[in-house]
Amino acid sequence: MREQYIPPFQKEERLKSIIEENDDKENKITEEKRIQTYLSQLKNGEKSDAYIILGIPVGSSKEEIKKRYRELIRLFHPDLHRDDPDKLDISKHLNTAYAQIK
């Protein structure tokens, strides 16, 4: 049986989508580790820094803050991770951080 012919541009598009999927997965893991590490370093009762949780510099514009918040909440939204309490905790901290600086 002959292999089905796939035009080169479709192969390139497929490879790009696979690379983007892998980058998204790696980015999600990195962001989760960054946020969890920061939250674990906080002492009891200490207030968290909203800019550090969102991973943006102080003085970022409203648009940058909103864009970053949406990126992160999309990664850690509790509706997408119903069985993972860590994701719920991270999403709560993201919401609090965004509310503090928006």
C-alpha positions in Angstrom: 0.0 0.0 0.0 1.3 3.4 -0.9 1.7 6.2 1.5 -0.6 9.1 1.1 1.1 12.2 -0.4 1.2 15.2 2.0 2.3 18.5 0.4 5.4 20.0 2.0 3.5 23.1 3.3 1.1 20.8 5.3 4.1 19.0 6.8 5.6 22.3 7.9 2.3 23.4 9.4 2.0 20.2 11.3 5.5 20.4 12.6 4.9 24.0 13.7 1.8 23.0 15.6 3.6 20.1 17.3 6.4 22.5 18.4 3.9 25.0 19.7 2.1 22.4 21.7 5.3 21.3 23.3 6.3 24.9 24.0 2.9 25.4 25.7 3.4 22.4 27.9 6.9 23.4 28.9 5.7 26.9 29.5 2.9 25.7 31.7 5.2 23.5 33.8 7.7 26.4 34.2 5.1 28.9 35.2 3.6 26.5 37.7 7.0 25.8 39.3 7.7 29.5 39.4 4.4 30.4 41.1 4.5 27.4 43.5 8.1 28.2 44.5 7.3 31.8 45.3 4.1 30.9 47.3 6.0 28.2 49.3 8.7 30.8 50.2 6.1 33.1 51.7 5.9 33.1 55.5 2.6 32.6 57.2 0.5 35.8 57.0 3.0 37.5 54.7 1.4 39.3 51.8 2.3 38.1 48.3 3.7 40.5 45.7 1.1 40.6 42.8 3.7 41.5 40.3 5.9 38.5 41.1 2.9 36.1 41.0 1.9 37.4 37.6 5.6 37.4 36.5 5.6 41.0 35.2 7.7 44.1 36.0 6.4 46.8 38.3 5.0 49.6 36.2 3.6 47.4 33.5 0.8 48.9 31.5 -2.9 47.9 32.1 -2.9 46.0 28.8 0.3 44.1 29.7 -1.2 43.2 33.1 -4.5 42.0 31.6 -2.7 40.0 28.9 -0.4 38.3 31.3 -3.3 37.5 33.7 -5.4 36.0 30.9 -2.4 33.8 29.8 -1.8 32.5 33.2 -5.5 32.0 34.2 -6.0 30.0 31.0 -3.2 27.7 32.1 -4.4 27.2 35.6 -8.2 27.6 35.4 -9.9 25.3 38.0 -12.5 24.2 35.4 -9.8 22.6 33.3 -8.1 20.9 36.4 -11.0 19.8 38.6 -8.9 17.1 40.3 -5.9 19.2 41.1 -6.1 21.4 44.2 -2.7 23.0 43.5 -4.2 24.6 40.3 -7.1 25.9 42.3 -4.8 27.5 44.8 -2.7 29.0 42.0 -5.8 30.4 40.3 -7.0 32.0 43.6 -3.6 33.7 44.0 -3.7 34.9 40.3 -7.2 36.3 40.8 -6.1 38.1 44.0 -2.9 39.4 42.4 -4.8 40.7 39.4 -7.4 42.4 41.6 -4.7 44.2 43.6 -3.0 45.8 40.6 -5.7 46.2 37.9 
